[in-house]
Amino acid sequence: MKIVHISDLHIGKKVCDFSMLELQQNILEQIIKVVDEEKPESIVIAGDIYDKNTPPAQAVTLFDDFLYSLSQRRVHIFIISGNHDSAERLAFGRRIMESSNIHISPVYDGNVTPVTLTDEYGDVSFYMLPFLRPSTVRGFFPEKEIKSYNEAVTAAIDAIDADFTQRNVIISHQFVTGAVVSDSEELSVGGIENVDAAAYDGFDYVALGHIHGPQNIGDEHIRYCGTPLKYSFSETHHKKSVTVAELGEKGSLTVKTVPLTPEVEMREIKGTFEELYNSGGSMDFVHITLTDEQDVNDAMNKLRMIYPRIMKLDYDNKRTRLDAGLAALEVRENGTPLEIFEEFYFQRNNLPMTEEQRSFVSEMINNIWECE
């Protein structure tokens, strides 16, 4: 039983006000090609189909096109809702789509009914578990104390009557303890979303969504496939891919990845303004760090002429490496206003003021004193 595992499409997402929609269309087309090459029996989409629970019309249209293309391949498609999705909206029409082998997780009601497929080794049951919060689960198990995410997911899985002598796949969208996270995920402070990997004991393959970096939790049978595109600069080192898992007879699992190549990369570059301005530029999404000791006037707009997709601009110099806390600043009590300001400037920038700056500040001080 071959499974193509994807998640966290975040269709409709914007990064630093740049729409990802065109790039998402291209990467979804690449995923279709992977499906054509791998010829799986099933495709798993482990949550966060959209970036918002009320996605824009263009995002819905793009996913509709993608889903139709997948359905033309005559495979079973399993879709669960993630924390960015509306479970109710995503589940609309799911009973009608069942006849086209498109299986969408319903709004959680305390029960998880499997979809069972058969191959030469017997049955494989797929369990779809949408993103769960303690409040989502608590009302269905009044006899249990459910305060944490781990308790919620454990209770939901314990209620599943799975036959673990047969092969079972569970699709889940949670933060499993031990996962390496990125800046683009929305996780609660303090790790309260953590779910213990032991909650998934007994399943032959755990197809996870929620974390954007592709990775295994423990061994390869508990797997985050990651996002198909980079959505933050903390993901620049990620190798985006599609995960292909293949179940043989009970106890046999092989996992591989098929790389995806975005039309536009996301990169971090560093140097002086002059170096970067004369470098020829780039069409990639870039986070630029300037090493000039003096701020460059209107640097962002100037750099945008050759880096049209610049998303972020920072400085790394003596000034930015100093402690910015004013509490640590020591300025002598005596001295003229200009002398005090000069000392303040030096401590903040680790550089003396230029004559032009001294003249400008002196004139400002005199004007203020005259007004008072």
C-alpha positions as CSV (number, residue, x, y, z in Angstrom):
1,M,0.0,0.0,0.0
2,K,1.8,3.1,-1.2
3,I,0.8,6.4,0.4
4,V,1.7,9.9,-0.8
5,H,1.8,12.1,2.4
6,I,1.5,15.9,2.2
7,S,0.3,18.6,4.6
8,D,0.2,22.2,5.5
9,L,-0.5,23.6,2.1
10,H,-1.7,26.9,3.6
11,I,-3.4,27.9,0.4
12,G,-4.0,31.6,0.2
13,K,-1.1,32.5,2.6
14,K,0.7,35.8,2.4
15,V,4.3,36.2,3.7
16,C,5.3,39.8,4.5
17,D,2.3,40.9,2.3
18,F,3.5,38.8,-0.7
19,S,0.9,36.4,-2.0
20,M,2.0,32.8,-2.2
21,L,-0.9,31.8,-4.4
22,E,1.0,31.6,-7.8
23,L,3.8,29.7,-6.2
24,Q,1.3,27.4,-4.5
25,Q,-0.3,26.6,-7.9
26,N,3.1,25.6,-9.3
27,I,4.0,23.4,-6.3
28,L,0.6,21.7,-6.4
29,E,1.2,20.9,-10.1
30,Q,4.6,19.4,-9.1
31,I,2.8,17.2,-6.5
32,I,0.4,16.0,-9.2
33,K,3.5,14.9,-11.2
34,V,4.8,13.1,-8.2
35,V,1.5,11.2,-7.9
36,D,1.7,10.3,-11.6
37,E,5.2,9.0,-11.1
38,E,4.7,7.1,-7.8
39,K,1.2,5.8,-8.6
40,P,0.1,5.5,-5.0
41,E,-3.1,3.8,-3.9
42,S,-3.8,6.7,-1.4
43,I,-3.0,10.3,-0.8
44,V,-3.0,11.8,2.6
45,I,-3.4,15.6,3.3
46,A,-2.7,16.0,7.0
47,G,-4.4,19.4,7.7
48,D,-4.0,23.1,7.2
49,I,-5.4,23.0,3.7
50,Y,-6.0,26.7,3.9
51,D,-4.2,29.5,5.8
52,K,-7.4,30.9,7.2
53,N,-10.6,29.3,8.3
54,T,-12.4,31.7,5.9
55,P,-10.1,31.4,2.9
56,P,-10.4,33.8,0.0
57,A,-12.2,32.7,-3.2
58,Q,-9.0,32.3,-5.1
59,A,-7.6,29.8,-2.5
60,V,-10.8,27.7,-2.6
61,T,-10.7,27.6,-6.4
62,L,-7.1,26.5,-6.4
63,F,-7.7,23.7,-4.0
64,D,-10.8,22.7,-5.9
65,D,-8.7,22.4,-9.1
66,F,-6.0,20.4,-7.2
67,L,-8.6,18.0,-5.6
68,Y,-10.3,17.4,-9.0
69,S,-6.9,16.6,-10.6
70,L,-6.1,14.1,-7.8
71,S,-9.5,12.5,-8.1
72,Q,-8.9,11.9,-11.8
73,R,-6.0,9.6,-10.8
74,R,-8.6,7.2,-9.3
75,V,-6.8,7.1,-5.9
76,H,-8.3,7.3,-2.4
77,I,-7.8,10.8,-0.9
78,F,-7.8,11.4,2.8
79,I,-8.1,15.0,4.1
80,I,-8.3,16.2,7.7
81,S,-8.7,19.7,9.0
82,G,-5.8,21.5,10.8
83,N,-5.8,24.4,13.2
84,H,-5.9,26.9,10.4
85,D,-9.0,25.3,8.8
86,S,-12.6,25.5,9.7
87,A,-13.6,21.8,10.3
88,E,-17.2,22.6,9.4
89,R,-16.4,24.4,6.1
90,L,-13.9,21.8,5.1
91,A,-16.3,18.9,5.7
92,F,-19.0,20.4,3.5
93,G,-20.2,17.9,1.0
94,R,-17.9,15.1,2.3
95,R,-20.7,12.5,2.2
96,I,-21.3,13.2,-1.5
97,M,-17.5,13.1,-2.2
98,E,-17.1,9.7,-0.6
99,S,-18.4,8.2,-3.8
100,S,-15.4,9.7,-5.6
101,N,-13.0,8.2,-3.0
102,I,-12.5,11.6,-1.4
103,H,-12.6,11.1,2.4
104,I,-12.8,14.2,4.6
105,S,-12.7,14.1,8.4
106,P,-16.0,15.3,9.8
107,V,-16.3,17.7,12.8
108,Y,-15.1,15.6,15.7
109,D,-18.0,14.0,17.6
110,G,-16.2,11.4,19.8
111,N,-16.1,8.8,17.1
112,V,-13.5,8.1,14.4
113,T,-14.7,5.7,11.7
114,P,-12.0,4.1,9.6
115,V,-11.9,3.8,5.9
116,T,-10.5,0.3,5.0
117,L,-8.6,-0.4,1.8
118,T,-7.3,-3.8,0.7
119,D,-4.1,-4.9,-1.1
120,E,-2.3,-8.2,-1.5
121,Y,-1.3,-8.3,2.2
122,G,-4.8,-7.7,3.5
123,D,-6.6,-4.7,5.0
124,V,-5.2,-1.3,5.8
125,S,-7.5,0.9,7.9
126,F,-7.1,4.7,7.7
127,Y,-8.2,6.8,10.8
128,M,-8.7,10.5,10.2
129,L,-8.2,12.6,13.4
130,P,-8.7,16.4,12.8
131,F,-6.9,18.9,14.9
132,L,-8.1,18.5,18.5
133,R,-8.1,20.9,21.4
134,P,-9.1,19.8,25.0
135,S,-12.3,21.7,24.7
136,T,-13.2,19.8,21.5
137,V,-12.8,16.4,23.2
138,R,-13.8,17.0,26.8
139,G,-17.6,16.9,26.4
140,F,-17.5,13.4,24.8
141,F,-15.6,11.8,27.7
142,P,-17.1,13.2,30.9
143,E,-15.7,10.4,32.9
144,K,-12.1,11.5,32.0
145,E,-10.2,14.6,33.2
146,I,-9.0,16.3,30.0
147,K,-7.1,19.5,30.5
148,S,-4.1,19.1,28.2
149,Y,-3.7,18.5,24.5
150,N,-2.0,15.2,25.3
151,E,-4.9,14.0,27.4
152,A,-7.4,15.1,24.6
153,V,-5.6,13.2,21.8
154,T,-4.9,10.2,24.1
155,A,-8.6,10.0,25.0
156,A,-9.7,10.3,21.3
157,I,-7.2,7.6,20.2
158,D,-8.1,5.3,23.1
159,A,-11.7,5.4,22.0
160,I,-10.7,4.1,18.6
161,D,-11.4,0.4,18.3
162,A,-8.5,-0.5,16.1
163,D,-7.4,-4.1,15.4
164,F,-3.7,-3.8,15.8
165,T,-3.1,-7.3,14.4
166,Q,-3.9,-5.7,11.1
167,R,-2.2,-2.6,9.5
168,N,-3.5,0.8,10.6
169,V,-2.7,4.3,9.5
170,I,-3.7,7.4,11.5
171,I,-3.7,10.9,10.1
172,S,-3.3,13.6,12.8
173,H,-2.5,17.3,13.0
174,Q,-0.9,18.0,16.3
175,F,2.4,19.0,17.9
176,V,4.2,15.8,18.9
177,T,6.8,16.2,21.6
178,G,10.3,16.3,20.1
179,A,9.4,18.0,16.8
180,V,11.7,20.8,15.6
181,V,9.6,23.9,14.9
182,S,9.8,26.9,12.7
183,D,8.8,30.6,13.0
184,S,5.8,30.1,10.7
185,E,3.9,27.7,12.9
186,E,1.3,28.9,15.4
187,L,2.1,27.1,18.6
188,S,0.9,28.0,22.1
189,V,3.5,29.4,24.5
190,G,5.0,27.0,27.1
191,G,4.5,23.8,25.1
192,I,1.0,23.2,26.3
193,E,0.1,21.8,22.8
194,N,2.6,18.9,23.2
195,V,1.3,15.4,22.5
196,D,3.3,12.4,23.6
197,A,4.3,10.2,20.7
198,A,3.2,7.2,22.9
199,A,-0.4,8.3,22.1
200,Y,0.1,6.8,18.7
201,D,1.4,3.5,19.8
202,G,0.2,0.5,17.7
203,F,-0.2,2.3,14.4
204,D,1.9,1.2,11.5
205,Y,2.2,4.7,10.0
206,V,1.4,8.1,11.7
207,A,0.9,10.7,9.0
208,L,1.4,14.0,10.8
209,G,0.7,17.7,9.9
210,H,1.3,21.0,11.7
211,I,5.1,21.2,11.9
212,H,6.7,22.7,8.7
213,G,10.0,21.0,8.7
214,P,10.0,17.4,7.3
215,Q,11.2,15.0,10.1
216,N,10.6,11.8,11.9
217,I,9.6,11.6,15.5
218,G,11.7,8.7,16.8
219,D,11.7,6.2,13.9
220,E,10.2,6.8,10.5
221,H,6.7,5.4,11.2
222,I,5.8,8.7,13.0
223,R,6.4,11.3,10.3
224,Y,5.9,15.0,9.6
225,C,6.1,15.6,5.8
226,G,6.5,19.4,6.2
227,T,5.2,22.1,4.0
228,P,5.6,22.0,0.2
229,L,6.8,25.6,0.3
230,K,9.0,27.7,2.6
231,Y,6.8,30.2,4.6
232,S,9.4,31.8,6.9
233,F,13.2,32.6,6.9
234,S,13.6,30.0,9.6
235,E,12.8,27.5,6.9
236,T,15.6,28.5,4.5
237,H,17.6,25.3,5.3
238,H,14.6,23.0,4.7
239,K,14.6,20.6,1.8
240,K,10.9,20.6,0.8
241,S,9.5,17.4,-0.4
242,V,6.7,14.9,-0.7
243,T,6.8,11.9,1.6
244,V,6.1,8.5,0.1
245,A,5.4,5.7,2.6
246,E,4.9,2.1,1.5
247,L,3.3,-0.5,3.7
248,G,4.2,-4.1,3.0
249,E,3.0,-7.0,5.1
250,K,2.4,-6.2,8.8
251,G,5.6,-4.7,10.3
252,S,7.1,-3.7,6.9
253,L,7.4,0.0,6.1
254,T,9.6,2.0,3.8
255,V,9.7,5.8,3.7
256,K,11.3,8.0,1.1
257,T,11.0,11.6,0.0
258,V,10.6,13.2,-3.5
259,P,12.1,16.7,-3.6
260,L,10.0,19.7,-4.6
261,T,11.6,22.7,-6.3
262,P,9.9,26.1,-5.9
263,E,9.8,28.7,-8.7
264,V,11.1,31.3,-6.3
265,E,13.5,30.5,-3.4
266,M,13.6,32.1,0.1
267,R,17.1,33.2,1.1
268,E,19.0,35.3,3.6
269,I,21.9,37.4,2.3
270,K,24.3,39.7,4.1
271,G,26.8,42.4,3.2
272,T,27.3,46.1,2.8
273,F,24.8,48.2,0.9
274,E,27.3,48.8,-1.9
275,E,28.2,45.1,-2.2
276,L,24.6,44.0,-2.4
277,Y,23.4,46.8,-4.7
278,N,26.2,46.0,-7.2
279,S,25.7,42.3,-7.0
280,G,23.1,42.1,-9.8
281,G,20.2,41.4,-7.5
282,S,17.8,38.5,-7.3
283,M,14.2,37.5,-7.9
284,D,14.1,35.4,-4.8
285,F,12.4,36.3,-1.6
286,V,15.2,37.7,0.5
287,H,16.0,38.8,4.0
288,I,18.8,41.3,3.7
289,T,21.2,42.1,6.6
290,L,23.3,45.2,6.0
291,T,26.7,45.4,7.7
292,D,27.2,49.2,7.1
293,E,28.0,51.0,10.3
294,Q,25.8,54.0,9.3
295,D,22.2,53.5,8.3
296,V,21.7,53.8,4.6
297,N,19.0,56.4,3.7
298,D,15.9,54.7,2.1
299,A,17.8,51.4,1.8
300,M,14.7,49.3,1.5
301,N,13.3,51.1,-1.5
302,K,16.7,51.4,-3.2
303,L,17.4,47.6,-2.8
304,R,13.9,46.8,-4.0
305,M,14.9,48.1,-7.4
306,I,17.2,45.0,-7.8
307,Y,15.6,42.7,-5.2
308,P,11.9,43.2,-6.0
309,R,10.9,40.5,-3.5
310,I,12.8,41.8,-0.5
311,M,10.8,40.9,2.5
312,K,12.9,42.1,5.4
313,L,15.8,44.4,6.1
314,D,18.1,44.4,9.2
315,Y,21.5,45.7,10.2
316,D,24.3,43.9,11.8
317,N,27.0,46.3,13.0
318,K,28.6,47.6,16.2
319,R,25.4,49.6,17.1
320,T,23.0,46.7,16.8
321,R,25.3,44.4,18.7
322,L,25.3,46.7,21.7
323,D,22.8,46.3,24.5
324,A,19.9,48.5,23.4
325,G,18.6,48.8,27.0
326,L,18.6,52.3,28.2
327,A,18.7,51.1,31.7
328,A,22.4,50.2,31.3
329,L,23.3,53.5,29.7
330,E,25.6,55.7,31.9
331,V,25.7,59.4,31.0
332,R,27.6,61.9,33.1
333,E,25.4,64.3,35.0
334,N,27.5,67.4,34.2
335,G,28.2,68.8,30.8
336,T,26.5,70.8,28.1
337,P,23.5,69.3,26.4
338,L,25.6,68.7,23.3
339,E,28.3,66.9,25.3
340,I,25.7,64.7,27.0
341,F,24.1,63.9,23.6
342,E,27.5,63.1,22.1
343,E,28.2,60.6,24.9
344,F,24.8,59.1,24.5
345,Y,25.4,58.8,20.7
346,F,28.8,57.1,21.3
347,Q,27.4,54.6,23.7
348,R,24.5,53.7,21.4
349,N,26.6,53.5,18.2
350,N,30.1,52.9,19.4
351,L,31.1,55.7,17.0
352,P,31.8,59.4,17.6
353,M,29.5,61.9,15.9
354,T,30.7,63.5,12.7
355,E,31.2,67.2,12.4
356,E,28.1,67.4,10.2
357,Q,26.1,65.5,12.9
358,R,27.5,67.7,15.7
359,S,26.5,70.8,13.8
360,F,23.0,69.6,13.1
361,V,22.4,68.5,16.8
362,S,23.9,71.8,18.1
363,E,21.5,73.8,15.9
364,M,18.5,71.7,17.1
365,I,19.5,72.2,20.7
366,N,19.8,75.9,20.2
367,N,16.4,76.1,18.5
368,I,14.8,74.2,21.4
369,W,16.4,76.4,24.0
370,E,15.3,79.5,22.2
371,C,11.7,78.3,22.1
372,E,11.7,77.5,25.8
